[in-house]
Amino acid sequence: MSSVTETSGTERNYLHQLTSLRGVACLVVLFGHAIQVFRYSNPQRNAPQAAVHDIVTYAFNAEAAVVLFFVLSGCVLSLSLRKYAHMTGRVIGSFYIKRVFRIYPLLWFSIGLAIISMVIARGWVADGVFVGWLARNLQTPISVRNTIMSVAGVFTRYNGPMWSLRVELMYSVAFPFLFWLVRAPRFRLATLCVLAAIALLPVPHEVGTVFALSFGVGALIPLLPATLPPRHGLYALIALAVMLYDRYALAGLNLPERIPDMIETAAAFVLIRDLYASGRQYRVLLSRPVIAIGELSYGIYLLHLPIMLIVFSVGGHVLGTSALLSHPSLTQAGVGIVTVVLTTALAAITYNVLELPLHNLGRRLGNAMLVTVSPARAVSPRQGADTHVSRI
């Protein structure tokens, strides 16, 4: 996907809004983890208080935010490939090079930070404080084998959010072929049906097959007609409500997790298509602070949980863990806000020192592959470094 600095007018607006949406979703994940990953005491609440509490906490639907990430990824990767008439070896090779330089450098940095946070949490926080998956992750042995597998993006227990990066890597490998199928009108419906069938497979959630449909419908968004019905803004608003509260509405039905994942995929498709094709400009998504959060969203997403663990561990060491767990609302807000401040600051540093330079290097290497020998067929990529990390 082109950098926002390379576009103009309407296109720049929707790219800014998609970037901002990613940033908002990233903050939802962060505060969702502040709410979910610690075993807080359950204070007594009457029915109205319990209803208000549920409405507030379920709004931070971290699972839905991750689904949104995947649909967004499908959309922006489709934008990056649709300008090529044919999926040649050079185009696919360039795509892979850019993806490697986009994903891996910060991933490697996050692994080092995650190991530090594991050591601190193990030393300062007693057993039973963290929810099951996080407690299991923190007890993972720190070994050469596990570190090498983490560096490859395969082993994700050092840093919980890495599981979605593994899914991203998996579908990045398959994406050129997936895009080719979705772009061809004669294959499109059959491809989406197959992706839906894959998403419904009764396999463990962490395998990532349920997100095949997310990448597929995301890839479809830039390929559809740009005209939308007049009421599509209302549909987008309903889709947002579904993304926030579908799990709340379905909580008592004990459905497999892939069902709300697929519902949220459909809702994310409606929401992102509205931002992409409606031409509407949402002031909050075009504000500079929100765009800045969106530009830093990859760093915030990867770094927030290790920093949150350090913040909670230090707070528990100073104030007492039981005191933090006895005041859930105050602790959730405090840990969340401190984590946002520290993570955003660190993400800004890694963005300028690590992400941006290496991503620009990947862009140059990828663009070099596209230059053919024949001048008549040469591709002349724009020269120079970006001042923003593009979404591809």
C-alpha positions in Angstrom: 0.0 0.0 0.0 1.3 3.4 -0.8 2.5 5.7 1.9 0.0 8.4 2.8 2.7 10.9 1.6 2.4 9.5 -1.9 -1.3 10.1 -2.4 -3.6 13.0 -2.8 -7.0 14.3 -2.0 -9.7 11.7 -1.4 -7.2 8.8 -1.5 -5.1 10.4 1.3 -8.3 10.8 3.4 -9.4 7.2 3.3 -5.8 6.0 3.8 -5.6 8.2 6.9 -8.9 6.9 8.1 -7.9 3.3 7.7 -4.6 4.0 9.5 -6.5 5.7 12.3 -8.9 2.8 12.6 -6.0 0.5 13.1 -4.8 2.7 15.9 -8.1 2.8 17.6 -8.4 -1.0 17.4 -4.9 -1.3 18.8 -5.9 0.8 21.9 -9.0 -1.4 22.3 -6.7 -4.5 22.4 -4.5 -2.7 25.0 -7.3 -1.8 27.4 -9.0 -5.1 26.7 -5.9 -6.8 28.0 -5.8 -4.5 31.1 -9.3 -5.7 31.8 -8.9 -9.4 31.0 -5.5 -10.7 31.8 -5.4 -10.2 35.6 -7.6 -12.1 38.1 -9.3 -9.2 39.8 -11.5 -9.6 42.9 -15.2 -9.4 42.0 -17.0 -6.7 44.0 -20.6 -7.0 44.8 -22.8 -5.1 42.2 -26.5 -4.7 42.0 -28.2 -5.4 38.6 -28.0 -1.9 37.2 -24.3 -1.6 38.2 -23.5 -5.0 36.7 -25.2 -4.0 33.4 -23.2 -0.8 33.2 -20.0 -2.6 34.0 -20.7 -5.2 31.3 -21.5 -2.5 28.7 -18.2 -0.7 29.5 -15.9 -3.7 29.6 -17.4 -5.5 26.6 -16.7 -2.4 24.5 -13.0 -3.3 24.7 -13.5 -6.4 22.6 -9.9 -7.3 21.9 -10.9 -10.3 19.9 -13.0 -8.3 17.5 -10.2 -5.7 17.2 -7.8 -8.5 16.0 -10.4 -9.7 13.5 -10.5 -6.0 12.3 -6.7 -6.1 11.9 -6.9 -9.1 9.6 -9.6 -7.6 7.4 -7.7 -4.4 7.2 -4.5 -6.3 6.3 -6.4 -8.0 3.4 -7.6 -4.6 2.2 -4.3 -2.8 2.2 -2.4 -5.8 0.8 -5.0 -5.9 -2.0 -4.4 -2.2 -2.6 -0.7 -2.9 -3.0 -1.2 -5.7 -5.6 -4.1 -4.4 -7.6 -1.9 -2.1 -9.7 -0.2 -5.1 -11.3 -1.9 -6.7 -14.2 -0.2 -10.1 -13.6 1.1 -11.8 -10.6 4.6 -12.5 -12.0 7.5 -13.9 -10.1 9.0 -10.5 -9.7 5.9 -9.0 -8.3 5.4 -11.8 -5.8 9.1 -11.7 -4.8 8.9 -7.9 -4.3 5.8 -8.4 -2.2 7.5 -11.0 0.1 10.6 -8.9 0.6 8.5 -5.9 1.7 6.5 -8.1 4.0 9.6 -9.5 5.7 11.1 -6.0 6.3 7.7 -4.8 7.5 7.0 -7.5 10.0 10.2 -9.0 11.4 12.5 -6.2 12.7 10.1 -5.0 15.3 9.0 -8.5 16.1 12.6 -9.3 17.0 12.9 -6.3 19.3 9.6 -7.2 21.0 11.0 -10.7 21.8 13.8 -9.2 23.8 11.4 -6.9 25.7 9.1 -9.8 26.3 11.9 -11.9 27.9 12.7 -9.0 30.2 9.0 -8.7 31.2 8.8 -12.5 31.8 11.8 -12.4 34.2 10.3 -9.4 36.1 6.8 -10.9 36.4 8.1 -14.3 37.5 10.2 -12.6 40.3 7.7 -10.1 41.6 4.2 -11.5 41.0 2.8 -14.6 42.8 1.1 -17.5 41.1 -2.6 -17.2 40.4 -2.6 -13.5 39.5 -2.7 -14.0 35.7 -5.4 -15.7 33.6 -4.7 -19.2 32.3 -3.1 -18.4 28.9 -0.9 -15.7 30.2 0.2 -17.8 33.3 1.1 -20.6 30.9 3.1 -18.2 28.7 5.0 -16.7 31.7 6.0 -20.2 32.8 7.5 -21.0 29.3 11.2 -21.9 29.6 13.5 -19.3 28.1 15.8 -21.4 25.9 17.8 -21.1 22.7 15.3 -23.3 20.9 12.3 -21.3 22.0 14.1 -18.0 21.2 15.0 -19.2 17.7 11.5 -20.3 17.0 10.2 -16.9 18.3 12.6 -15.1 16.1 11.2 -17.0 13.1 7.6 -16.0 14.2 6.6 -19.6 14.9 6.7 -19.8 18.7 4.5 -17.1 20.3 4.5 -17.8 24.0 7.1 -15.2 24.9 4.7 -12.5 23.9 1.0 -13.3 23.6 0.1 -10.9 20.8 2.6 -12.6 18.6 0.0 -15.3 17.7 -1.7 -12.8 15.4 1.7 -12.1 13.7 2.0 -15.8 13.0 -1.4 -15.7 11.4 -0.3 -12.6 9.4 2.8 -14.3 8.2 0.9 -17.4 7.2 -1.6 -15.5 5.1 1.1 -13.2 3.7 2.7 -16.2 2.1 -0.7 -17.3 0.6 -1.9 -13.8 -0.2 -0.7 -13.3 -3.8 -2.5 -16.5 -4.8 -5.6 -15.5 -2.7 -5.6 -12.1 -4.3 -5.4 -13.6 -7.8 -8.5 -15.7 -7.1 -10.5 -12.9 -5.5 -9.7 -10.5 -8.3 -10.9 -12.9 -11.0 -14.8 -12.5 -11.1 -15.3 -16.1 -12.3 -13.4 -17.4 -9.2 -14.6 -14.9 -6.6 -17.7 -16.5 -5.2 -16.2 -20.0 -5.2 -13.1 -18.6 -3.4 -15.2 -16.9 -0.7 -17.3 -20.0 -0.2 -14.1 -22.1 0.2 -12.6 -19.6 2.7 -15.9 -19.6 4.7 -15.7 -23.5 4.8 -12.1 -23.3 6.0 -13.1 -20.7 8.6 -15.7 -23.2 9.9 -13.3 -26.1 10.3 -13.4 -27.4 13.9 -9.6 -26.8 14.5 -7.9 -25.0 17.4 -8.4 -21.3 17.2 -4.7 -20.5 17.4 -4.1 -22.4 14.1 -5.7 -19.4 12.4 -7.8 -21.1 9.8 -10.9 -19.1 11.0 -9.2 -16.0 9.7 -9.0 -17.2 6.1 -12.3 -15.4 5.4 -11.1 -12.2 7.1 -8.2 -11.9 4.6 -10.4 -12.9 1.7 -13.2 -10.3 2.3 -10.5 -7.7 3.1 -8.9 -8.3 -0.3 -12.2 -7.9 -1.9 -12.9 -4.4 -0.7 -10.7 -2.4 -3.1 -12.0 -4.6 -6.0 -15.7 -3.8 -5.6 -17.5 -0.9 -7.2 -17.0 2.4 -5.3 -20.7 3.1 -5.2 -22.6 2.5 -2.0 -26.3 2.7 -1.1 -27.3 6.0 0.7 -27.9 4.1 4.0 -24.5 2.5 4.1 -23.4 4.8 6.9 -26.2 3.4 9.0 -25.0 -0.1 8.1 -21.5 0.8 9.2 -22.8 2.1 12.5 -24.7 -1.1 13.1 -21.6 -3.1 12.1 -19.5 -1.2 14.7 -22.1 -2.1 17.4 -22.0 -5.7 16.4 -18.2 -5.8 16.6 -18.3 -4.4 20.1 -21.1 -6.4 21.6 -21.7 -9.6 19.7 -19.8 -11.6 22.2 -21.8 -10.0 25.0 -25.1 -11.0 23.2 -23.9 -14.5 22.5 -22.2 -15.1 25.9 -24.8 -17.6 27.2 -25.0 -19.8 24.1 -21.5 -21.4 24.5 -20.8 -21.2 20.8 -17.4 -22.1 19.3 -15.2 -19.0 19.1 -15.1 -19.2 15.3 -18.8 -18.2 15.2 -18.3 -14.7 16.7 -15.1 -14.4 14.7 -17.0 -14.9 11.5 -19.7 -12.4 12.6 -17.0 -9.9 13.4 -15.4 -10.5 10.0 -18.7 -9.6 8.2 -19.1 -6.5 10.4 -15.5 -5.4 9.8 -16.0 -5.8 6.1 -19.0 -3.4 6.2 -17.2 -0.9 8.4 -14.0 -0.8 6.3 -15.8 -0.7 3.0 -17.7 2.3 4.3 -14.4 4.1 5.1 -12.9 3.1 1.8 -15.7 3.7 -0.6 -18.3 6.1 0.9 -16.2 9.3 0.6 -17.3 10.3 4.1 -14.7 12.0 6.3 -14.9 11.2 10.0 -13.2 14.1 11.9 -12.0 12.0 14.7 -10.2 9.6 12.3 -8.6 12.5 10.5 -7.2 14.2 13.6 -3.5 14.3 13.8 -3.2 12.5 17.2 -5.4 9.6 16.1 -3.5 9.3 12.8 -0.2 9.3 14.8 -1.5 6.5 17.0 -2.4 4.6 13.8 1.1 5.0 12.4 2.6 3.6 15.6 -0.1 0.9 16.0 2.2 -2.0 15.0 4.7 -1.1 17.7 2.0 -0.4 20.3 0.4 -3.7 19.5 3.6 -5.8 19.8 5.1 -4.0 22.8 2.1 -3.2 25.0 1.7 -6.6 26.8 5.4 -6.8 28.0 5.2 -3.2 29.1 1.9 -3.9 30.9 3.4 -6.8 32.7 6.3 -4.6 33.9 3.9 -1.8 35.0 1.7 -4.2 36.9 4.7 -6.0 38.5 6.3 -2.8 39.6 2.9 -1.5 40.9 2.3 -4.7 42.8 5.8 -4.6 44.2 5.3 -1.1 45.5 1.6 -1.1 46.5 0.9 -4.8 47.0 -0.6 -7.1 44.4 -3.7 -7.7 46.5 -4.4 -4.0 46.7 -4.3 -3.7 42.9 -6.6 -6.7 42.4 -9.1 -5.5 45.0 -9.8 -2.3 43.1 -10.5 -3.6 39.5 -11.8 -0.4 37.9 -9.1 1.8 39.3 -6.3 -0.7 38.5 -7.6 -1.3 35.0 -7.7 2.4 34.2 -4.4 3.1 35.8 -2.5 0.2 34.3 -4.1 0.9 30.9 -3.2 4.6 30.9 0.3 4.2 32.1 0.8 1.4 29.6 -0.5 3.6 26.8 1.9 6.4 27.7 5.0 4.2 28.0 4.2 2.0 25.0 3.5 5.0 22.7 6.8 6.6 23.7 8.7 3.4 23.1 6.8 2.7 19.8 7.7 6.2 18.6 11.4 5.5 19.2 11.3 2.1 17.5 9.2 3.5 14.7 11.9 6.1 13.8 15.0 4.1 14.7 14.0 0.6 13.6 10.7 0.3 11.6 11.0 3.2 9.2 14.6 2.8 8.1 14.3 -1.0 7.6 11.0 -0.8 6.0 12.3 1.8 3.5 15.2 -0.6 2.9 12.7 -3.4 2.2 10.8 -1.1 -0.2 14.0 -0.2 -2.1 15.0 -3.9 -2.4 11.4 -4.9 -3.4 11.2 -2.1 -6.0 14.5 -3.1 -7.4 13.1 -6.5 -8.3 10.4 -4.8 -10.3 12.8 -3.1 -12.7 13.0 -5.2 -15.9 15.7 -5.2 -18.5 13.5 -4.0 -21.4 13.0 -0.2 -21.1 9.6 -0.5 -22.7 8.4 -2.8 -19.9 10.4 -1.3 -17.0 8.7 -0.4 -13.8 10.0 2.8 -12.4 9.3 2.8 -8.7 9.3 6.1 -6.9 12.7 6.8 -5.5 13.5 8.2 -2.0 12.6 7.2 1.5 9.1 7.6 3.0 8.5 9.6 6.1 5.7 7.1 7.1 5.7 3.4 7.3 3.2 2.2 4.7 0.8 -0.6 5.6 2.5 -3.1 3.3 
